[in-house]
């Protein structure tokens, strides 16, 4: 954990970073691949609607030792011509769900199921949902989702800017598509708990995205007044600064949701928990991914299309080219000075005058080294011939 905390501090200070924005084409390709797979699964399998949306009946038996497969065989052909979904609950009860049957038919089916399972009809609890009520719930859920998305876009456009609002909307639709696709592939029923889970994960996804956008807005304030970094570079730095925070938030949220899904729904047999738990688990994971790999890179793409950002990129590139040229010139100058110094060391100190060659200041008696006498002082040259022959050489 200490290493993870140290990594987070280094990412926040900009000492290390990963180029998420620069490699955005890879993330776009991966997201498109996952989204296409989800859409294909949705088109092939379709969503399995619960009785709350399609209408039907749910029969709950008392505690019994009859297995799911055995119960399926016993009631086969006595479900009013519709498929029955049977679950074994944690307390030993059986939950039998039959969609799209009317109220009159459900009463007859209840009596036949009780007879097949060797129970009295009064001990089987029946919950009847009409199809009109299910359609009304579906319509209200869709209206609530549309209102939520509109309010989100309006808020982000006012608090930040329209480009960030567009990026956040794309990320939210990305999360919704993946979650519904997983639901279709796995075959879980869509219930009101599923709708609640979807709205919840949209809030989590939006939270991560807003955290990243807030840091991006602060980092790019007065960006056109400098010529050191482009918008994409500052966006990537801001994303790295909040990376560990987003990961920690997602992991902490996934732990209880995972327990709800795998322990509550899988081990304890609380099948009704699977609906909301699966939506939360898939949605939280997709939301964390989209806030890092989709939202911020998409904002950088949209901002880089602006004339001001294009001009800023040109200035940054020009400055870096000038700095590179100066560095190369300084390196070349240093190499030249180093070669001159090396050449001087190879030549050695200046050689003494050759024997027999006398310089202008070396004329006169032999040097002290050859005669042992004290060397004569060099007198300055006389001005003219007026003092010649006089002892002191001075003018009278």
C-alpha positions as CSV (number, residue, x, y, z in Angstrom):
1,X,0.0,0.0,0.0
2,X,2.9,2.3,0.7
3,X,4.2,1.7,-2.8
4,X,0.8,2.5,-4.2
5,X,0.7,5.7,-2.2
6,X,4.2,6.7,-3.3
7,X,3.2,6.0,-6.9
8,X,0.1,8.3,-6.5
9,X,2.3,11.1,-5.1
10,X,4.7,10.8,-8.0
11,X,1.9,10.8,-10.5
12,X,0.3,13.8,-8.9
13,X,3.6,15.8,-8.9
14,X,4.3,14.9,-12.5
15,X,7.5,12.9,-11.8
16,X,6.1,10.0,-13.8
17,X,3.2,9.7,-16.1
18,X,1.6,7.4,-18.7
19,X,0.5,8.9,-22.0
20,X,-3.2,8.1,-21.9
21,X,-4.1,11.0,-24.2
22,X,-1.3,10.3,-26.7
23,X,-2.4,6.7,-27.1
24,X,-6.1,7.6,-27.3
25,X,-6.6,5.8,-30.7
26,X,-5.8,2.5,-29.0
27,X,-8.4,3.2,-26.3
28,X,-11.0,4.3,-28.9
29,X,-10.4,1.0,-30.8
30,X,-10.8,-1.1,-27.7
31,X,-14.0,0.7,-26.6
32,X,-15.5,0.4,-30.1
33,X,-14.7,-3.4,-30.0
34,X,-16.3,-3.8,-26.6
35,X,-19.3,-1.7,-27.5
36,X,-19.9,-3.7,-30.8
37,X,-19.7,-7.0,-28.8
38,X,-22.3,-5.6,-26.4
39,X,-24.6,-4.5,-29.2
40,X,-24.3,-7.9,-30.9
41,X,-25.2,-9.7,-27.7
42,X,-28.1,-7.4,-27.2
43,X,-29.4,-8.0,-30.7
44,X,-29.0,-11.8,-30.6
45,X,-30.2,-12.5,-27.1
46,X,-32.3,-9.5,-26.3
47,X,-33.1,-8.3,-22.8
48,X,-35.0,-10.7,-20.6
49,X,-37.6,-8.5,-19.0
50,X,-38.9,-9.2,-15.6
51,X,-42.6,-9.4,-14.8
52,X,-42.5,-5.8,-13.6
53,X,-42.0,-4.7,-17.2
54,X,-43.6,-7.5,-19.2
55,X,-46.4,-8.5,-16.9
56,X,-46.9,-12.0,-15.5
57,X,-47.0,-13.9,-12.2
58,X,-44.4,-15.0,-9.6
59,X,-45.2,-18.0,-7.4
60,X,-43.2,-18.6,-4.3
61,X,-43.4,-22.1,-2.7
62,X,-42.7,-23.0,0.9
63,X,-39.4,-24.6,1.9
64,X,-39.0,-27.8,-0.2
65,X,-36.3,-30.3,-1.1
66,X,-37.3,-30.3,-4.7
67,X,-34.4,-29.2,-7.0
68,X,-34.7,-26.6,-9.7
69,X,-34.3,-29.2,-12.5
70,X,-36.9,-31.5,-10.9
71,X,-39.4,-28.7,-10.5
72,X,-38.8,-27.7,-14.1
73,X,-39.7,-31.1,-15.3
74,X,-42.8,-31.4,-13.1
75,X,-44.4,-28.2,-14.1
76,X,-43.5,-28.5,-17.8
77,X,-46.6,-28.1,-19.9
78,X,-48.6,-26.5,-17.1
79,X,-47.5,-22.9,-17.4
80,X,-50.1,-21.6,-19.7
81,X,-47.9,-22.0,-22.8
82,X,-45.1,-19.7,-21.5
83,X,-41.6,-20.4,-20.3
84,X,-41.1,-20.5,-16.5
85,X,-38.0,-19.3,-14.7
86,X,-37.3,-21.2,-11.5
87,X,-34.8,-20.1,-8.8
88,X,-33.8,-21.8,-5.5
89,X,-33.9,-19.2,-2.8
90,X,-31.5,-19.2,0.2
91,X,-34.2,-20.4,2.7
92,X,-35.1,-23.4,0.5
93,X,-38.1,-21.9,-1.2
94,X,-38.7,-22.0,-4.9
95,X,-39.4,-18.9,-6.9
96,X,-41.3,-19.6,-10.2
97,X,-41.7,-16.7,-12.6
98,X,-43.9,-16.9,-15.6
99,X,-44.1,-13.8,-17.8
100,X,-46.9,-12.5,-20.0
101,X,-49.8,-14.4,-18.5
102,X,-53.2,-12.9,-17.6
103,X,-54.7,-12.8,-14.1
104,X,-57.3,-15.5,-14.9
105,X,-54.6,-17.8,-16.4
106,X,-52.3,-17.3,-13.4
107,X,-54.9,-18.7,-11.0
108,X,-55.2,-21.8,-13.0
109,X,-51.4,-22.1,-13.3
110,X,-51.1,-21.8,-9.5
111,X,-53.4,-24.7,-8.9
112,X,-51.6,-26.9,-11.4
113,X,-48.1,-26.0,-10.0
114,X,-49.3,-26.9,-6.5
115,X,-50.6,-30.2,-7.8
116,X,-47.4,-31.0,-9.6
117,X,-45.2,-30.2,-6.6
118,X,-47.4,-32.0,-4.1
119,X,-48.4,-28.9,-2.2
120,X,-51.6,-27.1,-1.4
121,X,-52.5,-24.1,-3.5
122,X,-53.0,-21.9,-0.5
123,X,-49.4,-22.4,0.6
124,X,-48.1,-20.9,-2.6
125,X,-47.8,-17.2,-2.6
126,X,-48.7,-15.5,-5.9
127,X,-47.8,-12.1,-7.2
128,X,-49.7,-10.9,-10.2
129,X,-48.5,-8.0,-12.4
130,X,-50.6,-6.8,-15.3
131,X,-48.9,-6.0,-18.6
132,X,-50.3,-2.4,-18.7
133,X,-48.6,-1.6,-15.4
134,X,-45.3,-3.1,-16.7
135,X,-45.5,-0.9,-19.8
136,X,-46.1,2.2,-17.6
137,X,-43.1,1.3,-15.5
138,X,-40.9,0.9,-18.6
139,X,-42.0,4.2,-20.0
140,X,-41.4,6.0,-16.7
141,X,-37.9,4.4,-16.4
142,X,-37.0,5.6,-20.0
143,X,-38.3,9.1,-19.2
144,X,-36.3,9.3,-16.0
145,X,-33.1,8.2,-17.9
146,X,-33.6,10.9,-20.6
147,X,-34.2,13.6,-18.0
148,X,-31.1,12.5,-16.2
149,X,-28.9,12.7,-19.3
150,X,-30.3,16.1,-20.2
151,X,-29.7,17.6,-16.8
152,X,-26.2,16.1,-16.8
153,X,-25.3,17.7,-20.1
154,X,-26.8,21.1,-19.1
155,X,-24.9,21.1,-15.8
156,X,-21.5,20.2,-17.4
157,X,-22.0,22.7,-20.2
158,X,-22.6,25.5,-17.6
159,X,-20.0,24.4,-15.0
160,X,-17.3,23.6,-17.6
161,X,-17.9,23.8,-21.3
162,X,-19.9,22.1,-24.0
163,X,-16.9,19.9,-25.1
164,X,-16.7,18.4,-21.7
165,X,-20.4,17.9,-21.7
166,X,-20.3,16.0,-25.0
167,X,-17.4,13.9,-23.7
168,X,-19.2,13.0,-20.5
169,X,-22.4,12.1,-22.4
170,X,-20.4,9.8,-24.7
171,X,-18.8,8.1,-21.7
172,X,-22.2,7.7,-20.0
173,X,-23.8,6.1,-23.2
174,X,-20.7,3.9,-23.4
175,X,-21.3,2.6,-19.9
176,X,-25.0,2.1,-20.5
177,X,-24.4,0.1,-23.7
178,X,-21.8,-2.2,-22.1
179,X,-24.0,-2.8,-19.0
180,X,-27.1,-3.7,-21.1
181,X,-25.0,-5.8,-23.4
182,X,-23.6,-7.8,-20.5
183,X,-27.2,-8.2,-19.2
184,X,-28.2,-9.6,-22.5
185,X,-25.3,-12.0,-22.8
186,X,-25.6,-13.3,-19.2
187,X,-29.4,-13.6,-19.4
188,X,-30.3,-11.8,-16.2
189,X,-33.7,-10.3,-16.0
190,X,-34.3,-6.6,-16.2
191,X,-36.1,-5.5,-13.1
192,X,-36.7,-2.2,-11.3
193,X,-33.5,-3.1,-9.4
194,X,-31.7,-3.1,-12.7
195,X,-33.0,0.4,-13.5
196,X,-31.9,1.6,-10.0
197,X,-28.5,0.1,-10.6
198,X,-28.1,1.8,-14.0
199,X,-29.0,5.2,-12.6
200,X,-26.5,4.6,-9.7
201,X,-23.6,3.7,-11.9
202,X,-24.3,6.7,-14.1
203,X,-23.8,8.8,-10.9
204,X,-20.5,7.0,-10.1
205,X,-19.3,7.4,-13.7
206,X,-20.2,11.0,-13.7
207,X,-18.4,11.6,-10.4
208,X,-15.1,10.2,-11.7
209,X,-15.5,12.2,-14.9
210,X,-16.2,15.5,-13.1
211,X,-13.2,15.0,-10.8
212,X,-10.9,14.6,-13.8
213,X,-12.5,17.6,-15.6
214,X,-12.2,19.8,-12.6
215,X,-8.4,19.1,-12.4
216,X,-8.2,19.6,-16.2
217,X,-10.0,23.0,-16.0
218,X,-7.6,24.2,-13.3
219,X,-4.5,22.9,-15.2
220,X,-5.5,24.6,-18.5
221,X,-6.4,28.0,-17.1
222,X,-4.7,30.7,-19.1
223,X,-3.1,28.0,-21.3
224,X,-2.7,30.4,-24.3
225,X,-0.4,32.6,-22.3
226,X,2.4,30.1,-22.3
227,X,4.3,28.1,-25.0
228,X,5.7,25.2,-23.1
229,X,2.8,22.6,-23.2
230,X,0.0,21.8,-25.5
231,X,-3.6,21.2,-24.3
232,X,-3.2,17.4,-24.8
233,X,-0.1,17.4,-22.6
234,X,-1.7,19.3,-19.8
235,X,-4.8,17.1,-20.1
236,X,-2.6,14.0,-19.7
237,X,-0.8,15.5,-16.7
238,X,-4.1,16.3,-15.1
239,X,-5.4,12.8,-15.7
240,X,-2.3,11.2,-14.2
241,X,-2.7,13.4,-11.2
242,X,-6.1,12.0,-10.4
243,X,-5.5,8.4,-11.7
244,X,-4.8,6.8,-8.3
245,X,-7.7,8.6,-6.7
246,X,-10.1,7.3,-9.4
247,X,-8.8,3.7,-9.0
248,X,-9.0,3.8,-5.2
249,X,-12.6,5.1,-5.4
250,X,-13.6,2.4,-7.8
251,X,-12.0,-0.4,-5.9
252,X,-13.6,0.6,-2.6
253,X,-17.0,0.8,-4.3
254,X,-16.6,-2.6,-6.1
255,X,-15.8,-4.5,-2.9
256,X,-19.3,-4.3,-1.3
257,X,-20.9,-4.7,-4.7
258,X,-18.9,-7.8,-5.4
259,X,-19.9,-9.2,-2.1
260,X,-23.5,-8.5,-2.9
261,X,-23.2,-10.2,-6.3
262,X,-21.1,-13.2,-5.6
263,X,-21.9,-13.9,-2.0
264,X,-25.5,-12.6,-1.7
265,X,-26.7,-13.8,-5.1
266,X,-24.4,-16.7,-5.7
267,X,-23.8,-18.4,-2.3
268,X,-26.8,-17.3,-0.3
269,X,-29.2,-17.7,-3.2
270,X,-30.7,-14.3,-3.0
271,X,-31.5,-14.1,-6.6
272,X,-33.3,-10.7,-6.5
273,X,-29.9,-9.2,-5.4
274,X,-28.3,-10.2,-8.7
275,X,-30.3,-7.7,-10.7
276,X,-28.9,-4.6,-9.0
277,X,-25.6,-6.1,-8.1
278,X,-24.7,-7.0,-11.7
279,X,-25.6,-3.6,-13.0
280,X,-23.5,-1.9,-10.3
281,X,-20.5,-4.2,-10.8
282,X,-20.3,-3.9,-14.6
283,X,-21.3,-0.2,-14.5
284,X,-18.7,0.8,-12.0
285,X,-16.0,-0.9,-13.9
286,X,-17.1,0.5,-17.2
287,X,-17.5,4.0,-15.6
288,X,-13.9,4.0,-14.2
289,X,-12.6,2.9,-17.6
290,X,-14.6,5.5,-19.5
291,X,-13.6,8.4,-17.3
292,X,-9.9,7.6,-17.8
293,X,-9.7,6.3,-21.4
294,X,-12.7,7.9,-23.1
295,X,-13.8,11.2,-21.5
296,X,-10.5,13.1,-21.1
297,X,-8.9,12.0,-24.4
298,X,-12.1,12.9,-26.2
299,X,-12.0,16.4,-24.6
300,X,-8.4,16.8,-25.8
301,X,-9.4,15.8,-29.3
302,X,-12.2,18.4,-29.4
303,X,-10.1,21.2,-27.9
304,X,-7.2,20.6,-30.3
305,X,-9.5,21.4,-33.2
306,X,-9.8,25.0,-31.9
307,X,-7.8,27.7,-33.8
308,X,-6.3,28.9,-30.5
309,X,-5.1,25.4,-29.6
310,X,-3.7,24.9,-33.1
311,X,-1.7,28.1,-32.8
312,X,-0.5,27.1,-29.3
313,X,0.7,23.8,-30.7
314,X,2.7,25.6,-33.4
315,X,4.3,27.9,-30.8
316,X,5.2,25.0,-28.6
317,X,6.7,23.1,-31.5
318,X,8.6,26.2,-32.6
319,X,10.0,26.8,-29.1
320,X,11.1,23.2,-28.8
321,X,12.7,23.3,-32.2
322,X,14.6,26.4,-31.1
323,X,15.6,24.8,-27.8
324,X,16.8,21.7,-29.6
325,X,18.9,23.8,-32.0
326,X,20.5,25.8,-29.2
327,X,21.3,22.6,-27.4
328,X,22.9,21.1,-30.5
329,X,24.9,24.3,-31.0
330,X,26.1,24.3,-27.4
331,X,27.0,20.7,-27.7
332,X,29.0,21.3,-30.9
333,X,30.7,24.3,-29.3
334,X,31.7,22.2,-26.3
335,X,33.1,19.5,-28.6
336,X,35.2,22.1,-30.5
337,X,36.6,23.6,-27.4
338,X,37.4,20.1,-26.1
339,X,39.2,19.2,-29.3
340,X,41.3,22.4,-29.1
341,X,42.3,21.7,-25.6
342,X,43.2,18.1,-26.5
343,X,45.3,19.4,-29.4
344,X,47.2,21.8,-27.2
345,X,48.0,19.0,-24.7
346,X,49.3,16.9,-27.5
347,X,51.7,19.7,-28.8
348,X,53.2,20.3,-25.4
349,X,55.0,23.5,-24.1
350,X,56.7,25.9,-26.5
351,X,60.2,24.7,-27.7
352,X,63.2,26.9,-26.7
353,X,64.9,28.9,-29.4
354,X,67.3,26.9,-31.7
355,X,71.0,27.1,-31.0
356,X,72.7,29.9,-32.9
357,X,69.5,31.9,-33.5
358,X,69.5,35.1,-31.6
359,X,66.4,37.3,-31.1
360,X,66.3,41.0,-30.9
361,X,66.5,41.0,-27.1
362,X,69.1,38.3,-26.9
363,X,72.0,40.2,-28.6
364,X,75.1,41.1,-26.6
365,X,77.3,39.1,-24.3
366,X,76.8,35.4,-23.8
367,X,74.1,34.3,-21.3
368,X,74.8,33.7,-17.7
369,X,74.3,30.0,-18.2
370,X,77.3,29.8,-20.5
371,X,79.8,32.3,-18.8
372,X,78.8,32.2,-15.2
373,X,78.6,36.0,-15.1
374,X,75.7,38.1,-14.1
375,X,73.5,38.9,-17.0
376,X,73.5,42.4,-18.2
377,X,70.4,44.5,-17.8
378,X,68.7,45.6,-21.0
379,X,68.8,49.4,-21.3
380,X,66.2,51.3,-23.2
381,X,67.2,52.5,-26.6
382,X,68.7,56.0,-26.7
383,X,66.9,58.8,-28.5
384,X,69.2,60.0,-31.3
385,X,73.0,60.5,-31.2
386,X,73.2,63.6,-29.0
387,X,74.3,61.8,-25.9
388,X,76.9,59.6,-27.6
389,X,80.4,59.9,-26.0
390,X,79.2,61.4,-22.7
391,X,79.7,59.3,-19.6
392,X,76.1,59.6,-18.3
393,X,74.4,59.8,-21.7
394,X,72.5,62.8,-20.4
395,X,72.0,66.2,-22.2
396,X,73.6,69.2,-20.8
